[in-house]
Amino acid sequence: AIGNILLDLTGGTLSIAQLMLDGATEGWGGVVGDPIKFCLGFVSIFFDIIFMIQHYVLYTDRTDHDAPRPMAQDAADGCAYGTDV
């Protein structure tokens, strides 16, 4: 779901922002001293941007044919069915 991608993008952005703020206030040794967190934030943002381009640019008019259909309720006996009969 695109909502999870947007949350992940927010998390990656805030992680990079935290490193930048820490570096500006306490010295840049924290940014250089934790390269895994720095790179992980950028990798996360990179892939989130790819997924967002797919969702908002490339496949905007796609309808989801695999989505489950709502179950119809039979008024006579209360039986529920979800397939074409």
SVG drawing of the C-alpha trace seen along z (x, -y; Angstrom):
<svg xmlns="http://www.w3.org/2000/svg" viewBox="-36 -23 70 44">
<polyline fill="none" stroke="black" stroke-width="0.4" points="0.0,0.0 1.2,-3.5 0.5,-4.7 3.3,-2.4 5.7,-3.7 4.9,-7.3 5.5,-6.4 8.8,-4.8 9.8,-7.9 9.0,-10.0 11.1,-7.8 14.1,-7.8 13.9,-11.6 13.6,-12.2 16.6,-9.8 18.8,-11.8 17.5,-15.0 18.4,-13.8 21.9,-12.9 22.3,-16.3 21.1,-18.1 23.3,-16.1 26.2,-16.8 25.6,-20.5 25.3,-20.7 27.7,-18.1 30.2,-17.9 30.2,-15.9 31.9,-12.9 28.4,-11.4 27.5,-11.4 30.9,-9.9 30.8,-7.6 27.5,-6.0 27.7,-5.4 25.2,-2.5 22.4,-4.7 23.3,-7.4 23.3,-5.0 20.2,-3.1 18.3,-6.3 19.3,-7.1 18.7,-3.6 15.2,-3.7 14.4,-7.1 15.7,-5.9 13.4,-2.8 10.5,-4.8 10.9,-7.3 10.9,-4.4 7.7,-3.0 6.0,-6.4 6.9,-7.0 5.3,-3.7 2.2,-4.5 1.6,-8.1 3.2,-8.3 3.5,-5.0 0.4,-3.1 -2.1,-5.8 -5.0,-4.3 -4.6,-0.7 -7.6,1.0 -7.0,3.8 -8.6,6.9 -7.3,9.2 -9.0,7.3 -11.6,9.4 -15.1,8.5 -17.6,7.7 -19.7,10.6 -23.3,10.5 -26.0,11.4 -28.9,13.6 -32.1,12.1 -34.0,15.4 -31.8,17.6 -29.0,15.4 -26.3,17.4 -23.2,15.4 -21.4,16.0 -18.5,14.3 -18.1,16.0 -20.0,15.7 -22.7,18.3"/>
</svg>
